[in-house]
Amino acid sequence: MIGFIISRRNIWDNDIFHGDALRVGVWHWMLHTAAWNDTTQVVGREVVKVRRGQLCVSQLQIMKATGMGRQSLRTFLNVLEKTGSIAPQPATRLTKGRTLITICKYEEYQGRQPRTNQAPTKGQPTKEQGNKKTTKQEKEGTSASLPDLPPAIDEIAQAVSTYNAAADRTGWPKVQKLTPARRTALRDRLTDAGGAIGWEHALEKAEASSFLTGRSDRPFTASFDFIAKSENFTKIMEGNYDDRNVHNQTGSPGGRVGGRAHDNLMAGFAQVANRNR
């Protein structure tokens, strides 16, 4: 994962998050996922305009990515709406159960850069002096509107970066140019896998395959286009390329990917497959 987020230290004192670390995690995931620039996203057969500070996701995606239960997530989103942290969600949902979530005050706070370690200018308090005194800005940060904004992560760029890191380890050809066709295919695979985490697990399975990494008797290695192709990706997720001698060993390098993580990945894929029938 690349980039950074700006998070207020007193987020833990806010009534919405106090004593609930999972809510803090879900809020930060939403900030990371929100578009940092106006863009479009393909959802099924629809092309959705996603504005700066918005994220186009389903509740199922949030649940899989963060581990929050369905009822807890609904309650949390309702609280965020009532406190003005996110805009009221539209009544009409998009294809595949997705909706547009708009983070309020994103534009106001996203441009703030983290402090550097440069020497203070004349009249500027030192780090020690600043820690002894609560500034007006910090006091205002205790409001329920949660002005807690980062520059968000581009999901497509993150997925390509994850693949290229795997390519360094396996010898697969690295992605040098993300063409429109590749971008569309990658968006579809992220949808199939339930998001970035599912994509990472699929790559882990591909890395563990002797056939896909050129470690079998056949002279073949995978590539980005091969993995991103729908039928090949399905085979990877279903274990068709797993090493047969260790396929049934839970947690083995060539078998199941992390036990529970693999089960979650396959459950998500099964739901996508059922919806597409």
N, C-alpha and C positions, 0 to 999 in steps of 0.2 A: 504494500500500500504506500502511496506517495502523498506528498503534501502535508498540510497541518491544519489544525483547528484552533480557534481561540476560544477558550473556555474560562468562565469566571470561577474563581475559587469559591465564592460564596453560593454556588449552585446548590451545595449540600444543605444550606440553611433555608432554601426556598421550600415553602410548604408542599409544593408539588413533588419534590424529590427527597425530602428529608426522610431518612431511614429506608429508602428504596433505591438501591444501586442499579437494579434492572431498569428502572425508569430513566435513570441517568444514561445508561448504555443505549437505550432505544432512542432517546433524544439526540445523542451524539451520532448514532447511526443515521438518523434522518438528516442531520446537518451534513454529514459526509456524503450522503447520497443525492442531496439536492443539486440541481443543475447550477453550475457557476456561470453559465452563459446561456442565452436563449438557444434552444436546440429543438430537434424533432425526434420522436421516438416511435418506432414501429411496434404496434400492439395488435397482434393478429393481422387483420386486413386493414386496420386503421393506422393513419399517420397522425400522431398527437403532437401538438405544439407544447413544448415544456418551457416555461419562462424561467428566467433567472430566479433562484430561490424556491423553485418548485421541484417536487419529485413525483414521478408517475409509478405508483406501486400498488400492489394488492396487500390486504391484511395478511394473507398467507405468506407473502414474501417477507414481510416484517417479522412475522412469527418465526419463520425458518432461520432468518439471519440473526435474530437476537435471543430466541428462546422464550419469549414472553407468550403466555397463553392467550387464547382468543378473547375471553371475557375481560381479562386484565388489560389487553391492548385496546379493546373498545372503550373501556372506562378511561384509560389514559388519554386516548385521542379526544374523548368528550371533554376531559378536563383541560386539555390544551386549547380546544376551541373556546371554552367558556372564559379562559383567562387571556384570550387574545394572542396566544403564542402561535397558533396556526389559524388560517382563515377557515370559516365553515366549509365543510366538504360538500361538493355538489351532490344533489340527490341522484342524478343519473350517473351510473358507473360505466366505465369503458369495457371493451372486450377483455376477457380473461379476469374479470373481477377487479380490474385496476381503477384507481381514481387519482385525481391530481390533488396533492397536498401542498398548500402554499405556506411557507414559513414567514410569519410577519416580521417586519423590521430587518429582513435579510439584507436589503440594499443599504440600510443605515449602518449596519455593523460589520458586514463581511469584509470591507476594505481595510479594517484596522490590522496593522502588522504587529507581530510580537516585538517586545522590547529587545534591543541589542545590548551587548556588554560594553558598548563604547563609554568613554569617560563622560560624566555629567557635565553639561555646560554650566556657565555661571548662573547661579540662582536656582539650578535644578537640584532637588534633594538627592542624596545618595541612596543606595538600596537600603541601607540600615535605617536612614531617616524616614524613607518612605514606608517601611514596615511598621514604624512606631505610630504612624498617623493614618487614619482612615480618610481617604479623599472623598469629596462630594460625589464623584463618579461611582466609587465603590458603594456608597450608601444608596445611591439610586438603583444600583444593580440588584437590590433585594426585592424589587417589585416582581409581581407574578407574570409580567410580560416576557420575561426570559430573553433579554437582549444578548444572546449567546451564539454568535454566528461565525462559521468558518468558511473559507473558500472550499467548495465541495469537490468531491472526486468524480471524474468522468468515468462511468462504469466501463465503457468500451476501452478507453485508454488503460485502465487498470487491468482489464482482462488480457489485453495484448501484452502488457508488461509481465503479467504472471506467466503467460505462455513463453515469452522470450527468456525469462529466468529458467524455466524448465528446459528450453532449447539449449541453454548454456550447459546444463547438466547432462543432457542426453545426446547432444550432437544433432538435434533436429535443425533444419534451416530456420533462421530467425526472421521475423516479420520486419521488412524494411519499408513497406508502403501499405497503408491501409486503404484499399480501394473501396468504392461504394458497395461492390458485391461482397467483399469480405466483411464490411461493417454490418451489412444486412444479415449475413449468415451468422455472425457473432451475436448480434442482438437476439436472433431466434434461438441460438444455443443457450444463451443466458436465460431466456424464458423457459426453455426445456428443463434446465438444471435448477431453476428456482433462484437464480442470482449468482453473484460472484463466488460465494462459498461453494455452490454446487459445481461451478466451472472449475474451481481449484481442485475439488475432489476427483472430477473426471480426469484432469491432467495428472493427478497422482496415480490413478489407475493406469493411464497410458504409460507413464514413466515406469511403472512396475512390470509392464508387459515386455517380455523378451522379444516378441515378434515386432512390436511397434518401435523398439529401440535398437533393432539390428543385432540382437544377441541370440537369435535363433539360427537354424540352418538356412533359412531363406534370406537372401540379401535384400532386406527391405527396412526402411525407417519411415516413421510418420512425418507429417508436416502440418503446418497450421491449416492449410486448405483441406487436408485429409481429415483432421480432427473436427473441423468446423462443418464438414459435410453432414447433413442430417442423418443419413443411414449409418455412416461410420460412427458418429457420436452416440447414436442409439446402441450400437454394438459395444462400444466402450462402456457405457453406463450399465448395460446388461451383463457385462463380464465375458463377452465372446472372445476377447483378446487376453483374458487372464491366463497366467501360466497354470496349466492343468495340474501339475504335481503339487501345487501349494494352494489351489483354489479354495479348499475347504478349511484352511487354517486361519482362524480368526486373528486379525491383526497382523498377518504375515505380509512381507513387502509385496509379494506378487498376488496376494489374495484379496481379502476384504480391506477396504481403506478405513481404518480406524473404527471398525465395529459399528457403533451408534451413528457416526457421521455417514457411513456408507448406507446404513438403513434409512436415514433421513433423506439422503440423496435419491435412493431408489423409490421411496414413498412419494417424493415430490414428482419424480419422473412418471410414475404410474398415474398420478392425478392428472398430469398434463396429457398423457396418452389417452386417458378416459375421456377428457373434455374434447379431444380432437376426433373422437370416433364419430 
